[in-house]
Amino acid sequence: MSCGINVILLRGLGRESEHWFGFAELLKRRCAEIAPYIYFTFATPDTAGCGTEYQRKASHRLTELTDDLVRRLPTKTKDACTVVVGLSMGGLIALDLAKRYESLVDGVVVINSSTGNQPWYRRMCPQALLTALTALALPLRQRENCIFNLVSNTQPEQARQGWWQIQRARPVSRLNLVRLLLAAAGFTLNETLAQKGLVIASQRDRLVDARCSGELAHYLNWPLEVHPSAGHDVPIDNPEWLADVVAQWLVREYVIL
């Protein structure tokens, strides 16, 4: 039985830790309900160019983003497992961490991610690509609103306003967004991973074709969980469902009840 589980939450392209809103606390409570005798910790580091790192230049290579992030991760201890939960591009960084820093990562949860091994028109649906490129040219508030409409199917107004407030405080530059797009586009996964893993998909994702998650799960021989109606940003559209799925998997795989 693991004495503790360290969970690292990574957000997607152009997003930061604050975009999780209350999800980390929700996941922490759900884990404590299922396994109250296990110590869970949560960290939400930002990638270069976003959040606390928004004034830094983002790399156009995903491996360099990963290498930079590793230096800011919590120190791994012998009595705890480390599981990286990544949404979209955060999932790609999680996979790269597991591949190249195997000793630091015990498990991975990938949410609505795709790799360069898959067709471009599934990695980013053509209409979504057009919307994203259009959004890049818009003023900041309109850009955020445009992307929010694309990734959320429920579109709660509180979250929409939260997105704008976050970007107003720590704006991600257009140039950094382009670099991050290139980094995500160039990442491929050409080998299976030793760690345990879980793939989560949204059936009605309008940004990334849900088949990408199915193919990734099949390739890695990891289980697949599918939400029937949420959009790309599951933590916004149904955080309770996502917290339950992740918590149940964590306890099932790393805790002996």
RODO-217069 format. One line per 4 residues: their letters; for each residue x, y, z of C-alpha. Coordinates in steps of 0.05 Angstrom, whole numbers, plus 5000, padded with zeros to 4 digits. Example, Ala and Ser with C-alpha at 12.3 -4.5 7.8 and 13.67 -1.06 7.14 Angstrom:
<nodes>
AS> 5246,4910,5156  5273,4979,5143
</nodes>
This chain:
<nodes>
MSCG> 5000,5000,5000  5026,5069,4982  5034,5116,5042  5020,5176,4999
INVI> 5003,5199,4930  5030,5263,4900  4985,5289,4844  5012,5339,4794
LLRG> 4959,5375,4753  4980,5404,4685  4935,5449,4645  4931,5456,4569
LGRE> 4959,5502,4516  4959,5575,4538  4926,5558,4605  4952,5561,4676
SEHW> 4941,5532,4745  4885,5582,4761  4844,5552,4703  4833,5490,4746
FGFA> 4789,5535,4790  4767,5490,4847  4783,5423,4814  4845,5407,4856
ELLK> 4806,5416,4921  4748,5376,4893  4794,5319,4873  4828,5322,4941
RRCA> 4762,5315,4977  4740,5257,4933  4805,5220,4945  4799,5231,5020
EIAP> 4728,5203,5019  4750,5139,4985  4817,5129,5021  4819,5173,5084
YIYF> 4882,5138,5110  4924,5158,5050  4961,5224,5047  4948,5262,4982
TFAT> 4985,5324,4960  4970,5367,4899  5014,5413,4857  4993,5455,4797
PDTA> 5057,5481,4764  5054,5525,4702  5092,5514,4637  5139,5568,4611
GCGT> 5100,5625,4579  5037,5616,4622  5012,5633,4692  5068,5649,4740
EYQR> 5116,5639,4682  5078,5684,4633  5134,5734,4624  5183,5679,4601
KASH> 5193,5656,4530  5159,5590,4515  5197,5538,4475  5172,5512,4409
RLTE> 5197,5443,4430  5155,5403,4478  5216,5366,4506  5245,5434,4527
LTDD> 5180,5453,4561  5183,5388,4599  5256,5397,4619  5240,5466,4645
LVRR> 5180,5441,4684  5219,5385,4717  5262,5435,4753  5200,5464,4787
LPTK> 5165,5399,4807  5159,5378,4880  5215,5332,4903  5195,5259,4897
TKDA> 5198,5219,4962  5208,5144,4971  5143,5133,5010  5097,5166,4959
CTVV> 5076,5154,4887  5075,5212,4837  5018,5214,4787  5015,5268,4733
VGLS> 4945,5288,4709  4948,5328,4644  4893,5361,4603  4904,5369,4528
MGGL> 4975,5395,4519  4986,5381,4593  4974,5308,4576  5030,5310,4525
IALD> 5078,5338,4576  5055,5284,4624  5071,5230,4572  5138,5261,4558
LAKR> 5154,5263,4632  5136,5190,4638  5179,5172,4577  5242,5212,4593
YESL> 5239,5219,4669  5214,5149,4686  5241,5149,4757  5201,5212,4774
VDGV> 5133,5188,4750  5092,5128,4774  5028,5141,4736  4995,5185,4683
VVIN> 4924,5208,4670  4915,5239,4601  4852,5280,4585  4832,5297,4514
SSTG> 4902,5294,4486  4930,5273,4419  5000,5261,4391  5035,5274,4325
NQPW> 5025,5200,4308  4952,5216,4293  4922,5253,4233  4924,5328,4240
YRRM> 4850,5335,4224  4834,5293,4285  4885,5326,4330  4850,5392,4316
CPQA> 4783,5388,4281  4785,5433,4218  4730,5480,4243  4766,5485,4310
LLTA> 4832,5501,4275  4798,5557,4236  4768,5584,4301  4835,5581,4337
LTAL> 4872,5617,4282  4819,5670,4279  4822,5679,4355  4897,5692,4352
ALPL> 4884,5756,4314  4831,5782,4362  4839,5828,4422  4852,5791,4487
RQRE> 4781,5790,4515  4750,5769,4449  4804,5716,4440  4789,5686,4508
NCIF> 4715,5686,4495  4724,5653,4427  4767,5597,4455  4722,5588,4516
NLVS> 4662,5577,4470  4702,5524,4432  4726,5483,4491  4665,5485,4537
NTQP> 4597,5455,4520  4562,5480,4583  4595,5549,4582  4583,5572,4654
EQAR> 4586,5647,4659  4628,5646,4723  4682,5606,4688  4679,5651,4627
QGWW> 4691,5712,4670  4746,5675,4707  4783,5662,4642  4782,5735,4624
QIQR> 4806,5757,4694  4863,5707,4692  4887,5729,4623  4880,5802,4642
ARPV> 4926,5790,4702  4976,5745,4667  4967,5751,4591  4998,5698,4546
SRLN> 5030,5732,4486  5011,5713,4415  5082,5693,4401  5083,5646,4461
LVRL> 5017,5616,4438  5047,5602,4369  5108,5570,4401  5064,5526,4445
LLAA> 5022,5506,4384  5086,5485,4348  5110,5446,4410  5044,5408,4415
AGFT> 5042,5395,4340  5112,5366,4339  5105,5316,4397  5103,5242,4378
LNET> 5100,5180,4421  5138,5122,4389  5143,5075,4448  5098,5047,4502
LAQK> 5107,5069,4574  5124,5029,4636  5078,5067,4682  5005,5054,4697
GLVI> 4958,5102,4662  4888,5124,4647  4860,5159,4585  4798,5203,4591
ASQR> 4759,5230,4532  4699,5274,4517  4654,5244,4465  4629,5313,4444
DRLV> 4697,5347,4444  4695,5399,4388  4769,5413,4389  4802,5344,4389
DARC> 4768,5283,4358  4752,5234,4414  4780,5178,4371  4850,5205,4387
SGEL> 4841,5185,4460  4815,5117,4440  4875,5104,4396  4923,5128,4450
AHYL> 4890,5083,4502  4895,5024,4455  4968,5038,4438  4989,5044,4511
NWPL> 4942,4989,4535  4911,5036,4586  4837,5038,4605  4793,5091,4572
EVHP> 4738,5130,4606  4691,5171,4562  4644,5228,4583  4583,5228,4537
SAGH> 4570,5303,4533  4626,5346,4561  4670,5389,4516  4745,5391,4512
DVPI> 4751,5425,4580  4721,5371,4624  4742,5406,4689  4695,5463,4670
DNPE> 4638,5422,4641  4634,5367,4693  4687,5372,4748  4650,5325,4795
WLAD> 4650,5268,4744  4724,5279,4728  4744,5281,4801  4707,5217,4815
VVAQ> 4738,5180,4755  4809,5202,4772  4801,5189,4847  4772,5120,4836
WLVR> 4829,5102,4789  4882,5129,4836  4856,5088,4894  4845,5026,4852
EYVI> 4916,5027,4823  4958,5053,4881  4921,5035,4945  4904,4967,4973
L> 4836,4974,5008
</nodes>
